Amino acid sequence: MSPLSNLAVRDIETVLHPYTNLDKHRQTGPLVLERGKGIYVYDSTGKQYIEGMAGLWCTSLGYGNEELVEAAAEQMRRISFTHLFAGKSHDPAIELAEKLKAIAPNDASKVFFVSSGSEANDTQVKMIWYINNALGRPNKKKIISRHRGYHGVTIASASLTGLPANHADFDLPLPGILHTDAPHPYRSRQDGESDADLATRLADSLEAMILREGPETVAAFIAEPVMGAGGVIIPPATYYEKVQAVLARYDILYIDDEVICGFGRLGTMFGAEAFGIRPNSVSVAKALSSAYQPIGAVIVDEGMYQAMVEESRKIGTFGHGYTYSGHPVAAAVACKTLDIYERDNILGQVNRVSPTFLKRLTALGDHPLVGEARGMGLIGALEIVADKATRRSFDPKSAVAAKIAALAEEEGLIVRAAFGDIVALCPPLIISEDEIGEMFDRLTRALDRAEAWVSGQSLRAA
């Protein structure tokens, strides 16, 4: 192993890294990225990488977009900070709320601003509890999420998240947060089961949970249209139709987590539109500003808003909010981002290049390490297996997906090893067909090197 640079040593001695093996990090040090342009980023040595994860599923317009830089600078010159507490407001927040209401996939009434997807989903939990108190339903508080779902890392949103590492030794999930089955066809489909049959079984399982808990105690269901960090899991056809029918029977609200899928990732403005989802409330973040500024939002329907008005009238205030809710610089950048999506027809761009992306992705399904290649729009994943015929996974201690990600990095490509030995891809939406080709060429080389490593280490032994 080469000696660590001075910058790496300084990092090790000062920075606590999220989602990192803190012990291993002390030996390996960080990858320090210094600049970016388009779909490319460059490290402190000048090496180029294709940013195949758009940062963290978020830098949709790529790097170095001068319009977004100027939008931030212009707003800083006008008023660098003001807030929304106690009835105060400012133009960028008002304009952004109007823009979001106009395109939201629900019957949008009002927009509450936050700084991240975690804060958005944490706010969703608090709002659901608040609303049911306002409606005289103090026992209707439980929220159903899904195994493998990802909804954030605050105490409440990490409870909604259905991944083991987000709960282990954090004493989570909170009571009243439940998890139903993930709609993961590759792992959960039974022999001879069609998509429709699988969707019915999953909806029946959800209904059984609701009945066990008591419908009078279940307030809401939360789901990502396509699961992101849980493995880019695409549900079977008719799944959401059947789930929504169950929720309607028991007066259970639908929370649509669009933090990853929103703003064009699936080829529609929101994932809800791709799957016929009709939510009560929506969480957005990430691509809302192309990640140039930290901002997110919760978009609620009229029924939810009126309940909050009533409870605020009783208490004297709506006692929730963040210093940076609707930060004017973040809101101005988000407004410009939405303008660019419309002006440059980003949805058209995604739909033009996604066939090339999906063709190259699907072709990797033939690779010896890949059990399934799946994707939609410009998001995809490779499920890594030891045995393609039986779908047997590698021993988790082998960390094969993490090895592939490390080898991809050596090849000049940043991908992400997701839960369950899965390699995820989520490039900037501005990526060209030629750049898609280069991205998959680099990934293929990494997979071939990983296959040689697996064989050399005899990791396929059952």
N, C-alpha and C positions, 0 to 999 in steps of 0.2 A: 504493500500500500504506500503511495507517495505521501511525503510529509504534508501536513496541513498548512495552508497559507496563513498569514497573519490575520486576514479577514475571517477565515474559518475559526481560528482559535478565539478571536474576539467574540464571534457568534456563540461558540460553545460556552464561554464564560459568562454570557449575559442574557441570552434569549431562551425562553421556554417555548418550545415548538409544539403546536397542536398536531394531533394525529401522527405522532412520531414516537418510535422506540427511543426513549430518552437515554437509555444506557448505550445502545448501539450508536446513537448520534455522537456521543463523545469520542468514538473511534473514527467514524466516517466523516463527520462534519457536514456542513450544508452545501447545497448547490446554490451559489449566489448569482442571481440574475440581475443584470445592470441596465439593460435597455431592450426595447422591442419596437418592431415595425411590421405592420400587417399581421400575418399569422406567425411571425418569427420572433423569438426572444434570444438574447445573447448573454452568456455568463461573464464572470469577471475576467476570464482568460480570452474572451472574444469568440468563443465557440458558439455556433448557431444551432438552434433547436426549432423544430416545428412545435408550436404549442398546441398539441393534440387534445388538450382538455380545456381550451379557452380559459386558462387559469384554473379556476374551480367551477367549471360549467357556466361561466359568466361573461367573459370578455368577447361578446358577440360581434362587435365591430372591429375586433383586432386591436393592435397597438399603434400608438402614434397618431390617433385621429385628431387633427388640429382643430376641427370644429368643436369638439368636446372640450379640448384644452382652452379654447378661447371663450366658450360659454362659461366655464368656471372662472376664468380671469375677469371677464366682464362683470359677472355677478359679484365677485369679491370687491371690485372697485365700487360697485353701487352700494351694497350693504353686505358685509362679510358674514354677519350673523344676526338673526332675530329669531323669535320662537313663536309657537302657536298656543302657548298657555294663556289662560284667562281671556280668551276671545281675541287675542292679537293674531295678525295674519300678515302675509306678504304675497306679492304677485306670483312668484314662481310656484308656491304651494297651491295657490288657487288654480293657476293654469294647468298644473300637472294633475290635480284632482279632476278637473274638467276632461282632460285628455283620457284619463283612465276610465272615468265613467262612460265615456263615449265608446270605448272598445271592450270593456269588461264582458266576460261571458255569463255574468249573472244579471239579475234585475238590479243594477247598481244604484244605490242611493247616496252613500257617503264613503269617503276615503279617509282612513287613519294612517298616518305616516310613521314609519319606523326606520331603523338603520340596517336591518338585516333580515334574512328569512327566519332565523331563530327568533328574533324579536316579534316578527309577524305572527308566527305560530304560537308563541307564548301569549301574545295578545289575544289570539283566537280563543285560547282556553279561558282566559279571564273574561272575555266578552260573553262566551257561552254561559259561564256560571252566573254572571251579572244579569244577563237577559232572562235566564230561567228564574232567578229570584224576582225580577220585575214582573214576570208572568205568573207568579204565585206557584211555581213548581220547584220548591227548594230541594226536592229529592232527585230531580231530573238533571244530573250533573255528569254522569259517566261519559267518557269519550272513547270511541273505538277507533284504533289505528290498525296497522297491519304489520305482521312480521316482515322484516327487511325494509320497511318504509323508512324514509329519512326526512325528519322535520325540524332538525336543529339540535342545539346543545345546551340551552338554558335548562333549568330544572324541569320546567313543564314541557318544553319542546323536546328535550332529550327523552323524557318519559314517553312522548308520542313516537319518537324514533324506535324502530323495532330491530336494532342491531345490538348484539351482545356486548360489544366493547363500550357502547355508550351507557350501559347499565352497570356493568361489573364494577363493584367496589365504590360506585357512586351512590349506592343505596337507592337505586331507581329500578323500575318506574314508580311514580307517585300512586297512591291508592286512587282507584277510580279511572285509571287509564288502562284500557284493555287492548289486546292485539289479536286480530283474527288472521286467517290464512293469507299468505301472499299469493297473488295470481301469477304463478311462475310455471308456465306450461312445461318447460323442459324438466323441471324437478318434481312437479306435482301431478302431471297427467298420468292416469292409470291406463293399463293396457286396453286398447280399443276405444278409449274415451275421445270423443270429438271435442272440438272447441266449445260447442254449445253445451255438451254434457258437463264439461269441466266448469264452465261458467255457472251452470245450474247448481252444481255441487258446492261451489264456493259461496254462492248466494244463500244456499240452504244452510251452510255452516254459519254464516253471519247471522241469519235469522235465528238459528238455534242458540247462539250466544246471547242475542237480545232477549229471547224468551227465558233463558236461564237467569239472566241478570234481573229481568223485569223491565218491560218496555218503559214503565213509568220512571225508571232510574237512568235511562240512556238518553243523552242529550244530542250527541253529534257523532258523525263519522268523518274521518279525515283521510285523504288519499292524494298521492301524486298521480297524474294521468299515466305517465310512464315512470316507474321507479328509477331513480338515478343512482345514488350511492349504494343502494341495495343490490345493484347488478344490472342496471338498464333492463328492467323486466317489463315486457310488453304484455298486457293482459289478453286473454282469449276473446274472440268476438262475442258480443252480447253480454260480457261481464258487467259493464257499468249499467246497462239497461236493467239487468236483473237486480243488481245491488240497489239502484235507485228505487225500484219497486218495493223492495223490502223496507227501505228507510221511510218511504211515504206511508206504508201501512202503520208505522209506529210513531209518526210525527218526530222524526229524527233529522236534524239539520245536516246538510252536506257541506263540509269545508274542502275546497279545492286548493291544494297546494301546487301552485304554478311557479314555484321558485326556480326550478330548472326548465320546465317545459314552456313557460311563458315567453312571448315575444319572438316567436318564429322557429323555435328549435325543432318542432315536429312538422313544419311546413304550414302551420296555421298560426294565427296570432296567439292563441292559447291552446293548450292540450285539451281543454274541455271541448273545444269545437271539433277536434279530431275524433272524439269518442262519444259525442252526444250527451255530455254531462251538463246538468242544469243545477249549479251549486247555489247555496244561499250566501256563502261568503268565499272570498278568494284571497290567497296570500301570494304576493309577488315580491321579488327582489332581484338580485343578480343582474340579468340582462336589462332591467329597467333603466340602468344608466350605463350599460355595457361594462359595468364594474369600475367605471372611472371615478365614481364617488359611492360611498356606502349609503344605500337608500333602499327601502322596501315599503310595502303598504299592505293594509288589510282593506278590502273592498266589501262593504256589507250591503245587504238588500234593505228595502224599506221596512219590512217587519222587524228586523233586528234593530234598525235605527230607532224606530218608534218605542220599542221596549227600553232602549238605553235612555231615551229622552224622559220616559216616565220615571225610571229609577233615579236619574239625575235630578229630576224635579223633587223627588222625595228626600234624597240625601242632601241636595244642595250643590252638588258638583259631580262631574264624571271624573272620578279620582284615579286617572290613569294617564300616563304620558311619559315621554322621554325628552331630555334637554334637546336632543338633535332630531326630534320628530319634525319632518319637513324642512330640514336645514336648507336655507335658501340656495347655497351653492350646489348642494346635491340635487335639489329640485330643479334648478336651472339646467344642470347637465342632463338630468332625466328627460326634461322637456325637449332638449335638443336631440337626444337619442331617439325619442319617439318620432320626432320630425324626420330624422334621417331614415328610420325604418320605412316611413311612408314615402318619402321623396325618392329613395333609391330602390323601392320595391323589394325589400329584403325577403319578403315571403316568396316573391317570384324567383329571386336568386337561390333560395333554399330549394325550391321545387325544381329548378333547372339542374343543380349540381347533385342533388341527393341520389338520383338514380346511379350516378357514377360511384358515389360513396358507398351505397348499399351493394352494388355489384362487386366492388373490390372487397368489401367486408364479408359478403356471403361466400366469396371464393375461398376465404381463409377457413371456412368450415371444413374443408378437406384436409387441413393441416393435421398431422398426427397428434398435436397437443390440444386441438380444439374440439370440444364436444358439440357446441352450438355457437354459431355466429348469428347475432340478431341485432336489428336496428330499425330506426324509423326516422325519417327526416335526416338530420345531421347529428344523430346520437346513436352509438352502437356499442356492442360488447362482444367479447369472446369468452365463453365459459371453458375454462381449462380443465381437462380431465386426464386421468391416468389410463382409462380404458374407454374408448369411444363406444364400443358395443354395449357395455353394461352401464355406462355413465358414471363409473366409479371415479371418485375424486382422489387426488393425491393426499397423502398425509399432510394436514395443515402445517405441521412443523417444517415441511419442505419449502413452503412459501413460493410455489412455482410462479404464480402471477406476479409476485413482487420481483422475482428474478427477471421475468420478461420485461417488466417496467424498467429495471435497472439496465438491462441490455439495450432496450429501446433508447434510453438516455444516452448510452454510449454511441448509438447510431444517429443521434441528433433528433430524437423525437421524445416529447413528454406525453406519457399516457398515465393512467391511474390504475393501481391494483385495488379492486373493490372487494367487498365482503364475499367470501365463497370461492376464492381463486378465480376471479373474473378480471379481465383487462378491459377497461372502459375507454371510449373515445368520444370526444365532444368538441370538435374544432370550432374556431370562429366561423360565424355564418358567412363571412365574406370570402371564404376559401374558394379558390378556383379549381377547375377540373384537373389542371396540370399539378397543382399543389396537392390535391387529393391523391393523385398517382404517386407523387414523391413521398407523401405521408405513409401510404401503404407499402411502398417499397422498403422504407426504413423499418416499418413494423414487421414485415416478412423476414427481413434479415435478422431481426431480434428473435423472432420465433424459431427460425432455423438454428440459431446459436443456442437457444434455450433447449431445443430438442436434443442437440448434441450433449449439452450439460446433463439433462435428465438421463440420457442413455449412459453417459459416463459414470453417473452417480448411482445407477441402478435404482432409480426412484419409483419405477413402475411396479416393483414387487408388491404383491398384495399383503 
